[in-house]
Amino acid sequence: MKAFPACIKIFLKTVLWAAVVSVVLVLVFLAVGVMTDFRPDGREPVYEYAGKWLCGSSGGYSGVAVPESGKIIPDTLKIVTWNIGYGGLGDDMDFFYDGGTRMRCSEERTRENLAAIVCELKSMDADIYLLQEVDEASRRSYMINELELLREAFPDYCLYFAYNYKSFFVPIPLSNPLGKVSSGVAILSRYRPEKVERLSYPSRFPFPVSMFNLKRCLLAAGYRLPDGSRLVIGNTHNTAYDTGGMRLQETDFLAGWADSLCREGAVVLVGGDWNQYPPGYVPSEEETSNPHFAVAPLDLSGLGACGRVVYDADEKTLRYLDKPFSEGPVQSVTDYFFISGGLHAGQAEICGNSGFRHGDHKPVEINIVL
């Protein structure tokens, strides 16, 4: 039998070694992913952010003490919810997860967006802000600590933060990976809450995808009212990329949580980016047929028993990211509030003046009477 030429033997050895090295690298990458995987508990306390990191698994900052406000919570509150898109999803952007091609915008544009977002927030003069997609240290937002920006802009507010996306390296898209992500939801409050907690949603992506994806949560702040009763305000950012099963799990969790509090005599408000359209809203075919991101209806079978949803019926709050805003992307409604019985509220309304210039969501405000 004729032997292989030396050049073929060298080629085959090279291919074999390359395959072995590739497998080893993948295994090492997965091992590091497992060791650094973000595994939050079901319920965790969250401490006030005051500019100094305190070790904790899922959010919870503390350190330098901020002055006690000494403010009594009034009987009317203005609350704003806004998914700020980490300052990286302005009107120039499309996004690869949503059918676009880009992973991030320029650092200059990111900083411009963030400066404008902070300016808009200050002009709203709300009592409580519920913010989603706030980055602490992520490649997509050039490692800018957006919590520090908020702390500096709102020195008289209490700031709380909980992770819902924490991965040492997200490997997609392969041509330009998302890289490190450290992000979550935040509450800015003019009045100091009695207790703040991170409550993990039961929804999870399967392993190993879960190591590089979000672990969603509810950030809940409890306030003691002058008459001794309790107000609990939740900040939610629900799952976007699934067929509806995970969102249903999250809604069921919310319903049980809200019902339990209401039975104890508390009043509840939850605001945020639900990634689902509210009851009474009729979506277009384009909104529900997008292959990359499609809104689903909010299931009120549980939540509806203890409250109602309030949203702006006249304006869209979200634009799809498969193309830049100038090319006319689909728009929908995913940002609104749930309020329990015992809370009186005006109509939810879009606020701010920049539209989709600096983010893919618009801020929404509501005024409540306790």
C-alpha positions in Angstrom: 0.0 0.0 0.0 1.4 3.4 -1.0 2.2 5.7 1.8 0.8 9.3 2.1 3.2 12.0 0.9 4.9 13.9 3.7 3.1 17.1 2.8 -0.3 15.4 3.3 0.8 13.9 6.6 1.8 17.4 7.8 -1.5 18.8 6.6 -3.6 16.1 8.4 -1.6 16.6 11.6 -2.1 20.4 11.4 -5.9 19.9 10.9 -6.0 17.4 13.8 -4.1 19.7 16.1 -6.3 22.7 15.1 -9.4 20.6 15.9 -8.0 19.6 19.3 -7.0 23.1 20.2 -10.5 24.4 19.1 -12.2 21.9 21.2 -10.0 22.7 24.2 -10.6 26.4 23.8 -14.4 25.9 23.6 -14.3 23.7 26.8 -12.2 26.3 28.6 -14.6 29.0 27.5 -17.6 27.0 28.8 -15.7 26.2 32.0 -15.1 29.9 32.7 -18.7 30.6 31.8 -19.9 28.1 34.4 -17.5 29.4 37.1 -18.6 33.0 36.5 -22.2 32.3 35.8 -24.6 34.8 37.5 -26.8 32.8 39.9 -29.0 35.1 41.8 -31.1 33.9 44.7 -34.9 34.0 44.4 -35.1 36.9 46.9 -32.3 39.3 47.8 -32.0 42.6 49.6 -30.8 45.5 47.6 -28.8 48.3 49.2 -28.6 51.9 48.2 -26.0 52.9 45.7 -23.8 55.7 46.9 -20.8 55.6 44.7 -18.9 52.7 46.2 -19.1 49.0 45.3 -20.1 46.5 48.0 -19.7 42.9 47.0 -22.9 41.1 46.4 -24.2 38.6 43.9 -26.9 40.4 42.2 -27.1 44.0 42.8 -26.9 45.8 45.9 -24.7 48.7 46.3 -23.8 50.5 49.5 -20.9 52.2 51.0 -20.7 55.9 51.5 -23.7 57.1 53.4 -26.0 59.7 51.8 -27.9 62.2 54.0 -31.3 61.2 55.3 -33.9 63.0 53.4 -36.4 63.3 56.2 -39.1 63.6 53.7 -42.6 62.2 54.3 -44.1 60.6 51.3 -47.0 62.7 50.0 -50.4 61.6 48.9 -49.7 62.2 45.2 -46.7 60.9 43.3 -45.4 61.4 39.8 -43.7 58.2 38.5 -41.8 57.7 35.2 -40.8 54.5 33.6 -38.1 54.5 30.8 -36.1 51.8 29.1 -33.0 53.9 28.3 -31.4 51.3 26.1 -28.0 51.8 27.9 -27.6 54.9 25.8 -26.7 52.8 22.8 -29.9 52.5 20.8 -30.5 55.9 19.4 -32.3 56.7 16.1 -29.1 55.9 14.1 -29.0 52.3 15.3 -30.2 48.9 14.2 -29.4 45.9 16.3 -28.4 42.4 15.4 -30.7 40.6 17.8 -33.7 42.3 16.2 -32.7 41.6 12.6 -30.2 44.5 12.1 -26.5 44.2 11.5 -24.9 46.4 14.2 -23.7 45.6 17.7 -23.1 49.1 19.1 -23.0 52.7 18.0 -19.9 54.9 18.4 -18.6 55.9 21.8 -19.3 59.6 21.0 -22.9 58.9 20.1 -23.3 56.8 23.2 -22.1 59.6 25.4 -24.3 62.1 23.6 -27.4 59.8 24.1 -26.6 59.3 27.8 -26.1 63.1 28.4 -29.5 63.8 26.7 -31.2 61.0 28.6 -30.0 62.4 32.0 -31.1 65.9 30.9 -34.5 64.6 30.0 -34.9 62.8 33.3 -34.0 65.9 35.3 -36.5 68.0 33.3 -39.3 65.5 34.2 -38.9 66.2 37.9 -40.6 62.9 38.9 -40.8 61.6 42.4 -39.8 58.1 41.3 -38.0 56.8 38.2 -38.2 53.2 37.1 -35.3 52.7 34.6 -34.4 49.6 32.5 -31.2 48.7 30.6 -28.9 50.6 32.8 -25.3 49.5 32.2 -22.8 49.3 35.0 -19.8 48.1 33.0 -20.6 46.7 29.5 -18.6 46.6 26.3 -21.7 47.7 24.3 -21.7 51.0 26.2 -17.9 51.4 26.4 -17.7 50.5 30.0 -19.4 53.7 31.1 -20.8 53.4 34.6 -24.3 54.8 34.1 -25.1 54.4 37.7 -22.5 57.0 38.5 -24.0 59.4 35.9 -27.4 59.0 37.7 -25.9 59.4 41.1 -24.2 62.6 40.1 -27.3 64.0 38.3 -29.7 63.1 41.2 -27.7 63.7 44.5 -30.9 64.2 46.5 -32.5 60.9 45.3 -32.0 57.3 46.6 -30.6 55.0 43.9 -31.1 51.3 43.9 -29.9 48.8 41.2 -30.3 45.1 40.5 -28.6 43.1 37.8 -30.6 41.2 35.3 -27.8 40.7 32.7 -24.4 39.8 33.9 -22.0 37.8 31.7 -18.2 37.8 31.4 -18.4 37.5 27.6 -21.3 37.1 25.3 -19.8 35.5 22.2 -22.4 36.6 19.6 -22.3 37.8 16.9 -19.1 36.0 16.1 -17.9 38.7 13.8 -18.2 41.4 16.6 -19.1 39.8 19.9 -21.3 41.7 22.4 -18.6 40.9 25.0 -18.8 41.7 28.7 -22.3 42.8 29.9 -23.1 44.1 33.3 -26.6 45.7 33.3 -29.9 45.8 35.1 -32.8 47.8 36.4 -32.7 50.9 38.6 -35.0 52.9 40.8 -34.4 56.6 41.6 -36.6 57.8 44.5 -37.0 61.2 46.1 -38.3 59.3 49.2 -36.3 56.7 51.0 -38.1 53.3 50.9 -38.4 51.1 53.9 -37.1 48.0 52.0 -35.9 47.2 48.5 -35.6 43.7 47.1 -34.6 41.9 44.0 -37.1 39.1 43.1 -35.9 36.6 40.5 -38.4 35.7 37.8 -38.8 31.9 37.3 -38.2 32.1 33.6 -34.8 30.8 32.4 -33.1 30.0 29.1 -31.7 26.4 28.9 -28.0 25.7 29.5 -25.6 26.7 28.1 -27.5 29.7 26.6 -28.4 30.8 30.1 -24.8 31.7 30.9 -24.8 34.4 28.2 -28.4 35.6 28.5 -30.6 37.6 30.9 -31.8 36.5 34.3 -34.9 38.7 34.6 -36.1 40.1 37.9 -38.5 42.5 39.6 -36.9 45.3 41.6 -39.4 46.2 44.3 -39.3 49.1 46.7 -41.6 49.2 49.7 -42.7 52.5 51.4 -44.4 53.1 54.7 -47.2 55.7 54.2 -48.2 58.3 56.9 -51.3 56.3 57.8 -49.2 53.2 58.4 -50.2 51.4 55.3 -47.7 50.2 52.6 -47.0 51.2 49.0 -44.9 48.8 47.0 -43.5 49.9 43.6 -42.0 47.4 41.2 -39.7 47.9 38.2 -40.0 45.2 35.6 -38.2 44.3 32.3 -39.8 41.2 30.9 -38.4 38.7 28.4 -38.3 39.8 24.8 -36.9 36.9 22.8 -39.1 33.8 23.4 -42.4 32.4 22.1 -44.4 33.5 25.0 -43.8 30.8 27.6 -41.2 32.8 29.6 -43.3 36.0 29.6 -46.2 34.0 30.9 -44.1 32.6 33.7 -43.1 36.1 34.6 -46.7 37.5 34.5 -47.9 34.6 36.7 -45.1 35.4 39.2 -46.1 39.0 39.2 -49.8 38.1 39.7 -49.0 36.0 42.7 -46.7 38.6 44.2 -49.2 41.4 43.8 -52.1 39.4 45.1 -50.1 38.4 48.2 -49.3 42.0 48.9 -52.8 43.2 48.3 -54.1 40.6 50.8 -51.8 42.1 53.4 -53.4 45.5 52.8 -50.6 47.0 50.6 -51.2 49.0 47.4 -49.0 48.0 44.4 -47.7 49.7 41.3 -45.5 48.0 38.7 -44.0 49.9 35.8 -41.5 49.0 33.1 -40.9 47.5 29.7 -43.2 44.5 29.6 -42.3 43.4 26.1 -46.0 42.7 25.7 -48.8 44.9 24.5 -51.5 45.9 27.0 -55.1 44.9 27.1 -57.3 46.9 24.8 -54.4 47.6 22.4 -54.8 46.2 18.9 -51.4 45.6 17.2 -50.8 45.7 13.5 -49.8 42.7 11.5 -46.3 44.0 11.3 -45.9 44.2 15.0 -46.8 40.5 15.5 -45.2 39.0 12.5 -41.6 40.2 12.8 -39.4 37.0 12.8 -36.8 38.5 15.2 -39.0 40.3 17.7 -42.7 40.2 18.0 -44.9 41.5 20.8 -47.3 39.2 22.6 -50.5 40.2 24.5 -50.1 40.7 28.3 -52.0 37.8 30.1 -54.2 39.5 32.6 -55.8 36.3 33.9 -53.9 36.6 37.2 -53.0 40.3 37.4 -56.5 41.4 36.4 -57.9 40.0 39.6 -56.2 42.6 41.8 -55.8 45.6 39.6 -55.6 47.2 36.1 -53.2 48.3 33.4 -52.8 52.0 32.5 -51.1 53.0 29.3 -51.0 55.9 26.8 -53.5 54.8 24.1 -52.5 57.7 21.8 -48.8 57.0 21.2 -46.3 54.2 20.6 -43.6 53.7 23.2 -41.2 51.3 21.3 -39.6 51.2 17.9 -38.3 47.9 16.4 -34.5 47.8 15.8 -34.3 45.9 12.5 -33.5 49.3 10.8 -32.6 52.8 11.8 -35.4 55.2 12.7 -35.0 57.1 9.4 -36.1 54.0 7.5 -39.4 53.8 9.2 -39.3 50.8 11.6 -42.4 49.2 13.1 -43.6 50.8 16.4 -45.6 49.3 19.3 -46.6 49.8 22.9 -44.8 47.8 25.6 -44.1 50.4 28.3 -46.9 51.0 30.9 -48.1 50.5 34.4 -50.1 48.0 36.5 -51.9 49.5 39.5 -53.7 47.6 42.2 -57.1 48.6 43.7 -56.8 51.4 46.3 -54.6 53.4 44.0 -56.2 56.3 42.0 -54.3 57.2 38.9 -54.5 59.6 36.0 -53.9 58.6 32.4 -50.4 57.4 31.6 -48.7 59.7 29.1 -45.6 59.8 27.0 -43.3 62.4 28.5 -40.0 64.1 27.3 -39.4 65.8 24.0 -36.8 63.7 22.1 -39.0 60.9 20.8 -36.8 58.1 19.6 -33.7 60.3 19.1 -31.7 58.9 22.0 -33.3 55.5 22.6 -35.6 52.9 21.2 -38.2 53.5 23.9 -40.1 56.6 25.0 -40.5 57.5 28.7 -44.0 57.2 30.2 -45.3 59.0 33.3 -48.3 58.5 35.6 -49.6 60.5 38.5 -51.1 58.5 41.4 -53.1 59.5 44.4 -52.7 57.3 47.5 
